[in-house]
Amino acid sequence: MSADKHEFVDGDLLRSIEQSGVGFRVATTVLGLTVLTAWVLFSRQILEGLGVTGLNQPVAWGFYIVNFVFFIGISHAGTLISAILRLSQAEWRRPITRMAEVITVVVLAIGAFHPVLDLGRPERALNIFTAGRLQSPLLWDVSSISAYFMASTVYLYIPMIPDIAILRDRGVRPRWLYSFLAWGWQGTPRQQAVLGRAVNIMMVLVIPIAVSVHTVISYIFAMTLQPGWHSTIFGPYFVVGAIFSGIAALLMVMIVLRRIFRLERYLKQIHFDYLSRLLLIMALLWFYFTFSEYLTAFFGHEPAEMRVFYYKVSGPYAPFFWGMVVCNFLVPVLILAFRRTRTIPGIFVASLTVVVGMWLERLNIVVPSLANPRSGLPTGYYLPSVVEWGMFAGGIATFILGFVLFARFFPLISLWEIQEGRELSVAETAARLETYLPDPPAAAPAEEASP
């Protein structure tokens, strides 16, 4: 977007950048202290080892791996949804794509670090690069997440260049930062054409990469003979769950930011209506996959599988299992299936329950299977420690802090995409509709006059 068009910029979209004050400082201080406290707690694990956690034998995976799968799943909210909406040329996407892409980058960085927390010697994470085996899903996982993070970061940054140039030309501080990141953008026709091609290439690339990430994560579980994990359905099951939790997280972020930054003019009811319908569809898909998984396990009735089955359904983990069903299916379906309850507060409640329910699902996948080993050992137990709870709280605080810092320096809504949408004339929109709407019926031939 050229400098002579900067007068279109709505001031309320730049309020968080140009007028940050006490609220920003209080938020960053509280969140920063929360993150610092988490790392202080984690320092005990560095000094004393994994004995300060609740991890034991046979339950060697706990909160760290649960949160790893959970955060990586939420990352599908952004790049995947944004890319699909851009690819389908959905005009209503314009105010939400950037928020979705920020979710991906921030949450992906948090989730990818959790396996390192799970190591007694974190520096040994480098061994996967020096001594990794191509046969191991762990190496596939590291490769796919690294590719996804790089592609998502580029996919977030490229469409931001015109908006960064706007901040540069308005003299927003730090101007040197915006001048560097703008890459000399002047909004010339050639630059706009290059930008459009780059965005198109990236949105096609990130879709298969995003799908591969959670599929490969499922292989870490499914390629073992552990009861409750060895399943061919785990790949699509994990992808569906990731998109499900990602949409819920995106809706929560949109509702909160809409209230804080007064974005009612941009984030309208129609945006929440469309995304909530998609969330409802994903709730039904999640129930289908979950029902199929547990139904086949029950009818197989293998002793090792049934130990895990009853451990979840009627054993120690029954509250978490049925809480998962209520949060992921009953509550969202009852709220989102009816127009009267499909309001913004109702959507927020449904999204919050889905996020909680998907975390419970990850907990139900990881711990019960490890607590019931195939080797005939007694049932294990797992009780997370203060260190693990602290790192979980630190991860959530890091996510919120990442959004706060991004909103401080960059627009949460794409300025140039909003303007581009406004400039689409009625004639252009009608021409697009005519490309796929059925042709009008041909006029019936006049009846021949009777002799």
C-alpha positions in Angstrom: 0.0 0.0 0.0 1.5 3.3 -1.1 2.1 6.2 1.2 -0.5 8.4 -0.5 -3.2 5.9 0.6 -2.4 5.9 4.3 -5.2 8.2 5.1 -7.6 5.2 4.9 -6.1 3.8 8.1 -8.6 3.6 10.9 -7.2 5.0 14.1 -8.8 2.4 16.4 -6.7 -0.3 14.7 -3.5 1.4 15.8 -4.7 2.5 19.2 -2.8 -0.4 21.0 0.4 0.7 19.2 0.3 4.5 19.3 -1.4 4.9 22.7 -0.1 2.1 24.9 -0.1 3.1 28.6 -0.6 1.8 32.1 -2.6 -1.2 31.1 0.1 -2.5 28.8 2.8 -2.1 31.5 0.6 -3.8 34.2 -0.2 -6.7 31.9 3.4 -7.3 30.8 4.6 -7.0 34.4 2.1 -9.5 35.8 2.6 -11.9 32.9 6.4 -11.5 33.0 6.4 -12.3 36.7 4.3 -15.4 36.1 6.8 -16.6 33.4 9.7 -15.8 35.7 8.2 -17.8 38.6 7.7 -20.8 36.3 11.4 -20.8 35.4 12.4 -20.4 39.0 10.4 -23.5 39.8 11.9 -25.3 36.8 15.4 -24.4 38.0 14.8 -27.0 40.8 14.4 -29.7 38.1 17.6 -28.6 36.5 19.5 -28.8 39.8 17.8 -31.9 41.3 16.6 -33.8 38.2 13.1 -35.2 37.3 12.6 -36.4 40.9 11.0 -33.1 41.6 8.2 -33.9 39.2 5.4 -36.5 39.4 7.0 -38.6 36.7 7.8 -42.2 37.7 7.7 -45.7 36.4 5.7 -46.8 34.4 4.2 -43.3 34.0 7.2 -41.6 32.4 5.2 -39.0 30.5 3.0 -36.5 32.2 2.1 -32.8 32.0 5.0 -31.9 29.7 4.0 -34.3 26.9 0.3 -33.6 27.5 0.9 -29.9 27.1 3.2 -30.5 24.1 0.4 -32.2 22.2 -2.2 -29.7 23.5 -0.2 -26.5 22.4 0.8 -28.0 19.1 -2.8 -28.8 18.4 -4.0 -25.2 19.1 -1.4 -24.0 16.7 -3.5 -25.4 13.9 -6.0 -22.6 14.6 -4.0 -20.1 12.7 -2.1 -20.9 9.6 -4.3 -23.8 8.6 -7.6 -21.9 9.0 -6.1 -18.7 7.5 -4.7 -20.6 4.5 -7.9 -22.4 3.8 -10.0 -19.2 4.0 -7.6 -17.3 1.8 -7.5 -20.2 -0.7 -11.3 -20.3 -0.9 -11.4 -16.4 -1.2 -13.8 -16.1 1.7 -14.2 -12.3 2.0 -15.2 -12.5 5.7 -11.8 -13.8 6.6 -10.0 -10.4 6.4 -10.3 -9.2 10.0 -9.4 -12.6 11.5 -6.5 -14.0 9.5 -3.7 -12.2 11.3 -5.0 -13.2 14.8 -5.1 -16.8 13.6 -1.6 -16.6 12.3 -0.2 -15.1 15.5 -1.8 -17.9 17.5 0.1 -20.4 15.4 3.5 -18.9 15.7 3.3 -18.1 19.5 1.7 -21.4 20.5 3.9 -23.5 18.3 7.1 -22.1 19.9 5.7 -22.9 23.4 4.6 -26.4 22.5 7.7 -27.3 20.7 9.8 -26.6 23.8 7.9 -28.9 26.1 9.7 -32.1 25.1 12.9 -30.4 26.2 11.4 -29.8 29.6 10.6 -33.5 29.8 14.3 -34.4 29.6 16.3 -34.9 32.7 19.2 -33.4 30.8 17.8 -30.8 28.5 21.0 -30.4 26.6 20.6 -33.9 25.3 17.9 -32.6 23.0 20.7 -31.8 20.6 21.4 -35.5 20.2 18.4 -35.8 17.9 20.3 -33.7 15.4 23.6 -35.4 15.8 22.5 -39.0 16.3 18.9 -39.1 15.1 17.6 -42.2 13.4 15.4 -41.9 10.2 13.4 -44.8 11.4 12.2 -42.9 14.5 9.0 -40.8 14.6 10.8 -38.5 17.0 13.1 -37.3 14.2 10.1 -36.9 11.9 8.4 -34.9 14.6 11.3 -32.5 15.1 11.6 -32.1 11.3 7.9 -31.4 10.7 7.5 -29.0 13.6 10.6 -27.1 12.6 9.3 -26.8 9.0 5.9 -25.8 10.3 7.3 -23.1 12.5 9.5 -21.6 9.8 6.6 -21.7 7.2 4.1 -20.2 9.7 6.5 -17.4 10.6 7.1 -16.5 7.0 3.4 -16.8 6.3 2.7 -14.3 9.2 5.4 -11.9 8.2 4.9 -11.5 4.5 1.3 -10.1 4.6 2.5 -7.7 7.4 5.0 -5.8 5.3 2.5 -3.2 3.9 1.2 -2.6 7.4 4.7 -2.2 8.8 5.4 0.3 6.0 2.3 2.3 7.2 3.7 2.4 10.8 7.1 3.5 9.4 5.5 6.3 7.4 3.4 7.5 10.3 6.5 7.9 12.4 5.5 5.3 15.0 8.4 4.4 17.3 10.7 2.5 17.2 10.9 3.8 13.6 14.2 2.0 12.9 12.4 -1.3 13.6 9.6 -0.7 11.1 12.1 0.7 8.6 14.1 -2.5 8.7 11.1 -4.8 8.6 9.3 -2.9 5.8 12.0 -3.9 3.3 11.6 -0.7 1.4 7.9 -1.2 0.7 6.3 1.6 -1.3 3.2 -0.2 -2.6 4.2 -0.2 -6.2 2.3 -2.5 -8.6 5.3 -4.7 -9.0 5.7 -5.0 -5.2 2.0 -5.8 -4.8 2.2 -8.5 -7.4 5.3 -10.1 -5.8 3.5 -9.9 -2.4 0.4 -11.6 -3.8 2.5 -14.4 -5.4 4.4 -15.0 -2.2 1.2 -15.2 -0.1 -0.3 -17.6 -2.6 2.7 -19.9 -2.5 2.9 -19.9 1.3 -0.8 -20.6 1.8 -0.5 -23.7 -0.4 2.6 -24.9 1.3 1.4 -24.6 4.9 -1.7 -26.7 4.5 0.1 -30.1 4.0 2.8 -29.1 6.5 0.2 -28.3 9.1 -1.6 -31.6 8.5 1.7 -33.5 8.6 2.7 -32.1 12.0 -0.1 -33.5 14.1 -0.2 -36.7 12.0 3.5 -37.3 12.8 2.8 -36.5 16.5 0.2 -39.2 16.5 2.8 -41.7 15.1 4.8 -41.2 18.3 1.9 -43.0 20.1 0.4 -45.2 17.4 3.7 -46.9 16.3 4.1 -48.4 19.8 2.4 -51.5 21.0 1.2 -49.7 24.2 -2.5 -50.4 25.0 -4.7 -47.5 24.0 -2.2 -46.1 21.5 -1.7 -48.7 18.8 -4.4 -47.5 16.5 -4.6 -46.8 12.8 -7.2 -44.0 13.4 -4.8 -41.9 15.5 -3.5 -39.8 12.5 -6.8 -38.3 11.4 -8.1 -38.4 15.0 -5.2 -36.1 16.1 -5.7 -33.8 13.1 -9.4 -33.4 13.8 -8.7 -32.7 17.5 -6.1 -30.1 16.6 -8.3 -28.2 14.3 -11.2 -28.5 16.9 -9.1 -27.0 19.7 -7.6 -24.5 17.4 -10.9 -23.0 16.3 -12.0 -22.8 19.9 -8.8 -21.0 20.9 -9.2 -18.6 18.0 -12.8 -17.7 19.0 -11.7 -17.1 22.6 -8.9 -14.8 21.4 -11.2 -12.9 19.0 -13.9 -12.3 21.7 -11.3 -11.1 24.3 -9.5 -8.8 21.9 -12.8 -7.5 20.6 -13.7 -6.4 24.0 -10.3 -5.0 25.1 -9.5 -3.1 21.9 -13.1 -2.2 21.0 -13.0 -4.0 17.6 -16.8 -4.4 17.3 -16.7 -2.6 13.9 -14.4 -5.3 12.5 -15.2 -8.5 14.4 -18.9 -8.7 13.8 -21.5 -11.3 14.6 -21.2 -12.9 11.2 -17.5 -13.8 11.9 -18.5 -15.6 15.2 -21.5 -17.2 13.5 -19.4 -18.8 10.7 -16.6 -19.9 13.0 -19.0 -21.3 15.6 -20.8 -23.4 13.0 -17.4 -24.8 12.0 -16.7 -25.5 15.6 -20.1 -27.3 15.9 -19.1 -29.5 12.8 -15.8 -30.3 14.4 -17.5 -31.3 17.7 -19.5 -33.8 15.8 -16.5 -35.1 13.9 -14.6 -35.4 17.2 -17.4 -37.4 18.7 -17.4 -39.7 15.6 -13.7 -40.4 15.9 -13.8 -40.9 19.6 -16.8 -43.2 19.5 -15.2 -45.3 16.7 -11.9 -45.5 18.7 -13.5 -46.7 21.9 -16.1 -48.9 20.2 -13.5 -51.0 18.3 -11.4 -51.3 21.5 -14.4 -52.5 23.5 -15.5 -55.1 20.9 -11.9 -56.4 20.5 -11.9 -57.0 24.3 -8.2 -57.7 24.5 -7.2 -57.9 28.2 -4.5 -55.2 28.0 -6.8 -52.9 26.1 -9.7 -53.4 28.5 -7.5 -52.5 31.4 -6.9 -49.1 29.9 -10.6 -48.9 28.8 -12.0 -49.4 32.2 -9.3 -47.3 33.8 -10.7 -44.4 31.8 -14.4 -45.1 31.8 -15.1 -46.3 35.3 -11.7 -46.2 37.0 -9.5 -43.5 38.5 -9.6 -41.4 35.3 -13.4 -41.6 34.9 -13.9 -38.0 36.0 -11.5 -36.8 33.4 -12.9 -39.0 30.7 -16.5 -38.0 31.2 -15.5 -34.4 31.7 -13.8 -34.6 28.3 -17.1 -35.9 26.7 -19.1 -33.2 28.4 -16.7 -30.4 27.4 -16.0 -31.5 23.9 -19.5 -32.7 22.8 -22.5 -32.0 25.1 -21.8 -28.4 26.0 -20.7 -27.1 22.5 -23.5 -29.0 20.7 -26.2 -27.8 23.1 -25.0 -24.2 22.8 -24.0 -24.0 19.1 -26.9 -26.0 17.6 -29.5 -23.4 18.5 -29.6 -19.8 17.3 -30.9 -18.5 20.6 -27.8 -19.6 22.5 -25.3 -19.1 19.7 -24.5 -15.6 21.0 -21.1 -14.2 21.6 -21.2 -15.0 25.3 -22.5 -18.5 24.5 -19.8 -19.0 21.9 -17.2 -18.0 24.4 -18.5 -20.5 27.0 -18.6 -23.3 24.3 -15.0 -22.4 23.1 -13.7 -22.4 26.7 -15.2 -25.8 27.4 -13.7 -27.2 24.2 -10.2 -25.9 25.1 -10.5 -27.5 28.6 -12.0 -30.7 27.1 -9.2 -31.1 24.5 -6.6 -30.7 27.3 -8.4 -33.5 29.2 -8.4 -35.6 26.0 -4.6 -35.3 25.8 -4.4 -36.2 29.4 -6.6 -39.3 28.8 -4.4 -40.3 25.9 -1.0 -40.0 27.6 -1.4 -41.1 31.3 -3.9 -44.1 31.4 -2.0 -46.1 28.8 1.3 -45.7 30.6 -0.3 -46.4 34.0 -1.4 -49.9 32.6 1.7 -51.5 31.1 1.5 -54.7 29.0 4.2 -56.5 30.9 1.9 -57.4 33.9 3.3 -54.8 36.2 1.0 -53.2 38.7 -1.0 -50.2 37.8 1.0 -47.0 38.1 0.0 -43.6 39.3 0.8 -40.0 38.3 0.4 -36.9 40.4 1.8 -33.7 38.9 4.1 -31.6 41.1 4.2 -27.9 41.7 7.0 -27.6 39.2 4.8 -29.1 36.4 1.8 -26.9 37.4 4.1 -23.9 37.4 5.4 -24.6 33.9 1.9 -25.1 32.7 0.9 -21.7 34.1 4.1 -20.3 32.6 3.2 -21.6 29.2 -0.3 -20.0 29.3 1.2 -16.8 30.5 3.8 -16.9 27.7 1.0 -17.3 25.2 -0.9 -14.3 26.5 2.3 -12.2 26.8 3.1 -13.0 23.2 -0.2 -11.6 22.1 0.2 -8.5 24.3 3.6 -7.7 22.9 2.5 -8.3 19.3 -0.5 -6.0 19.8 1.9 -3.4 21.2 4.1 -3.3 18.0 1.9 -4.5 15.2 -1.8 -4.3 14.1 -3.9 -7.3 15.2 -6.0 -6.8 12.1 -4.5 -6.5 8.6 -4.9 -2.9 7.5 -4.3 -3.4 3.8 -6.6 -6.4 3.6 -9.4 -4.5 5.2 -8.9 -1.6 2.7 -8.6 -4.1 -0.2 -12.0 -5.6 0.8 -13.6 -2.1 1.0 -12.3 -1.2 -2.5 -14.0 -4.2 -4.1 -16.8 -2.7 -6.0 -20.3 -4.1 -6.2 -19.7 -4.9 -9.9 -16.5 -6.9 -9.1 -18.3 -8.8 -6.4 -21.2 -9.5 -8.8 -18.8 -10.7 -11.5 -17.2 -13.1 -9.0 -20.6 -14.5 -8.1 -21.5 -15.0 -11.7 -18.5 -17.3 -12.1 -20.1 -20.0 -10.0 -23.9 -19.2 -9.7 -26.1 -21.2 -12.1 -27.1 -19.4 -15.3 -30.6 -18.1 -15.4 -33.1 -20.5 -17.1 -33.5 -19.9 -20.8 -36.7 -18.3 -21.9 -39.3 -20.8 -23.1 -39.9 -20.6 -26.9 -43.1 -18.9 -27.9 -46.0 -21.3 -28.8 -46.6 -21.5 -32.5 -49.8 -20.0 -33.7 -52.5 -22.5 -34.3 -53.6 -22.9 -38.0 
